[in-house]
Amino acid sequence: MITETDQLSDALSQAAKLWPELSGQRTLLLRKVLEVGIETIEQEATQKTKSRIAGVEKLAGSMPGVWPANWKQELAEDWPS
């Protein structure tokens, strides 16, 4: 159950202008608004992931010498066998 607030009511009125074939069918308009919202969220999430990956790839290999060549061995020595 969803309460139709003023904001939602306005959004559905705007949606009816975008999709006049659904005008007067508020349930279908709401479903359409949700579908478009879901698609937008998925696109933004995908773009954010791509942006993060690009950032990591840009930095990858850009800090030589930060870790000593034998860092794995030194780390392993800190832990008992």
VENNOR-V659055 format. One line per field, one symbol per residue. burial: I if it has 9 or more other C-alpha atoms within 8 Angstrom, else O. A space follows every 10 residues. Layout:
BEGIN
burial: ???
END
This chain:
BEGIN
burial: OOOOOOOOIO OIOOIIOOIO OIIOOIOOII OOIOOOOOOO OOOOOOOOOO OOOOOOOOOO OOOOOOOOOO OOOOOOOOOO O
END
